[in-house]
Amino acid sequence: MEIIERCDLPNGLTVEFLDASRKVAGDRWYVGLVTRIPVPVSRDDLLALPEGPKLADEFLEKTGGIITFELKKERNFIDEREKDRIFEGIHSRLKAHVLDYLAHESFAVGVIRREFEEFRERRQWWREQKT
């Protein structure tokens, strides 16, 4: 995947747009755009969450202190003559409609909360399966 654009957001995060397109057969293409935002996580970010103080160190060790939010938009079996136009359309629509959401001041908090909740659930499920 190739980074085609990087934007600094008002909330202090950086969004990257990556081209994941590839040829699939003959003159047909998979056209894909990946939007990626690395979200730094600190122990303080986790303390207010349920079980945050108890699981913060384990979560930070597992994530390395970074959660990567990804949003993928894709189209399949696109004619080679249309792939650039389709890709640019996906890219421009995504920027027009999603950047405000990604730039919101509470975006990182929501990503951290959601990822930590999934971590707690997986951890609980794993413990239940072992007993």
C-alpha positions as a Python dict, from the first residue, in 0.01 Angstrom:
ca = {
    (1, 'M'): (0, 0, 0),
    (2, 'E'): (120, 344, -88),
    (3, 'I'): (47, 657, 116),
    (4, 'I'): (-112, 905, -122),
    (5, 'E'): (-192, 1180, 127),
    (6, 'R'): (-127, 1269, 488),
    (7, 'C'): (-325, 1537, 674),
    (8, 'D'): (-276, 1683, 1020),
    (9, 'L'): (-609, 1720, 1197),
    (10, 'P'): (-713, 1993, 1445),
    (11, 'N'): (-744, 1730, 1722),
    (12, 'G'): (-369, 1660, 1702),
    (13, 'L'): (-399, 1333, 1510),
    (14, 'T'): (-268, 1261, 1161),
    (15, 'V'): (-476, 1080, 899),
    (16, 'E'): (-314, 884, 618),
    (17, 'F'): (-487, 786, 296),
    (18, 'L'): (-341, 475, 135),
    (19, 'D'): (-398, 326, -209),
    (20, 'A'): (-464, -47, -170),
    (21, 'S'): (-565, -101, -533),
    (22, 'R'): (-435, -397, -729),
    (23, 'K'): (-491, -580, -1054),
    (24, 'V'): (-701, -894, -1008),
    (25, 'A'): (-750, -1045, -1355),
    (26, 'G'): (-686, -928, -1708),
    (27, 'D'): (-800, -565, -1723),
    (28, 'R'): (-995, -583, -1394),
    (29, 'W'): (-893, -413, -1072),
    (30, 'Y'): (-974, -414, -704),
    (31, 'V'): (-986, -44, -612),
    (32, 'G'): (-926, 17, -244),
    (33, 'L'): (-866, 316, -21),
    (34, 'V'): (-753, 273, 337),
    (35, 'T'): (-783, 562, 580),
    (36, 'R'): (-555, 510, 877),
    (37, 'I'): (-509, 711, 1197),
    (38, 'P'): (-261, 610, 1466),
    (39, 'V'): (-408, 707, 1805),
    (40, 'P'): (-159, 728, 2094),
    (41, 'V'): (-280, 583, 2424),
    (42, 'S'): (-148, 664, 2770),
    (43, 'R'): (-226, 515, 3108),
    (44, 'D'): (-417, 833, 3197),
    (45, 'D'): (-651, 776, 2899),
    (46, 'L'): (-758, 442, 3051),
    (47, 'L'): (-805, 531, 3417),
    (48, 'A'): (-1166, 650, 3385),
    (49, 'L'): (-1276, 340, 3190),
    (50, 'P'): (-1434, 35, 3360),
    (51, 'E'): (-1146, -182, 3485),
    (52, 'G'): (-908, 74, 3335),
    (53, 'P'): (-681, 107, 3639),
    (54, 'K'): (-665, -271, 3674),
    (55, 'L'): (-596, -353, 3307),
    (56, 'A'): (-412, -42, 3186),
    (57, 'D'): (-61, -190, 3194),
    (58, 'E'): (-170, -510, 3018),
    (59, 'F'): (-356, -312, 2750),
    (60, 'L'): (-63, -77, 2691),
    (61, 'E'): (175, -371, 2662),
    (62, 'K'): (-53, -538, 2407),
    (63, 'T'): (-105, -225, 2195),
    (64, 'G'): (239, -74, 2235),
    (65, 'G'): (68, 252, 2329),
    (66, 'I'): (-79, 299, 1979),
    (67, 'I'): (-421, 203, 1843),
    (68, 'T'): (-458, 220, 1468),
    (69, 'F'): (-805, 318, 1348),
    (70, 'E'): (-874, 207, 991),
    (71, 'L'): (-1159, 274, 753),
    (72, 'K'): (-1163, 86, 421),
    (73, 'K'): (-1360, 170, 111),
    (74, 'E'): (-1340, -64, -184),
    (75, 'R'): (-1483, -156, -521),
    (76, 'N'): (-1429, -485, -698),
    (77, 'F'): (-1380, -589, -1058),
    (78, 'I'): (-1334, -237, -1196),
    (79, 'D'): (-1230, -185, -1558),
    (80, 'E'): (-869, -69, -1585),
    (81, 'R'): (-979, 239, -1783),
    (82, 'E'): (-1208, 342, -1493),
    (83, 'K'): (-987, 261, -1190),
    (84, 'D'): (-828, 605, -1148),
    (85, 'R'): (-1161, 786, -1176),
    (86, 'I'): (-1326, 544, -930),
    (87, 'F'): (-1038, 578, -686),
    (88, 'E'): (-1044, 959, -699),
    (89, 'G'): (-1420, 955, -644),
    (90, 'I'): (-1385, 735, -336),
    (91, 'H'): (-1103, 953, -203),
    (92, 'S'): (-1281, 1285, -257),
    (93, 'R'): (-1613, 1163, -110),
    (94, 'L'): (-1437, 1021, 193),
    (95, 'K'): (-1253, 1347, 255),
    (96, 'A'): (-1571, 1549, 209),
    (97, 'H'): (-1782, 1340, 445),
    (98, 'V'): (-1551, 1178, 701),
    (99, 'L'): (-1278, 1429, 783),
    (100, 'D'): (-1499, 1627, 1020),
    (101, 'Y'): (-1575, 1308, 1216),
    (102, 'L'): (-1207, 1209, 1231),
    (103, 'A'): (-1104, 1562, 1331),
    (104, 'H'): (-1357, 1589, 1616),
    (105, 'E'): (-1198, 1652, 1956),
    (106, 'S'): (-1360, 1340, 2105),
    (107, 'F'): (-1260, 1104, 1822),
    (108, 'A'): (-951, 965, 1998),
    (109, 'V'): (-1143, 914, 2324),
    (110, 'G'): (-1406, 711, 2140),
    (111, 'V'): (-1147, 497, 1959),
    (112, 'I'): (-965, 426, 2284),
    (113, 'R'): (-1289, 343, 2467),
    (114, 'R'): (-1408, 107, 2193),
    (115, 'E'): (-1073, -71, 2159),
    (116, 'F'): (-1036, -109, 2537),
    (117, 'E'): (-1389, -254, 2563),
    (118, 'E'): (-1309, -508, 2291),
    (119, 'F'): (-987, -595, 2475),
    (120, 'R'): (-1181, -652, 2799),
    (121, 'E'): (-1438, -870, 2621),
    (122, 'R'): (-1173, -1083, 2446),
    (123, 'R'): (-984, -1121, 2772),
    (124, 'Q'): (-1300, -1229, 2957),
    (125, 'W'): (-1399, -1471, 2682),
    (126, 'W'): (-1051, -1624, 2684),
    (127, 'R'): (-1063, -1673, 3062),
    (128, 'E'): (-1407, -1836, 3039),
    (129, 'Q'): (-1284, -2073, 2767),
    (130, 'K'): (-985, -2182, 2975),
    (131, 'T'): (-1202, -2290, 3271),
}
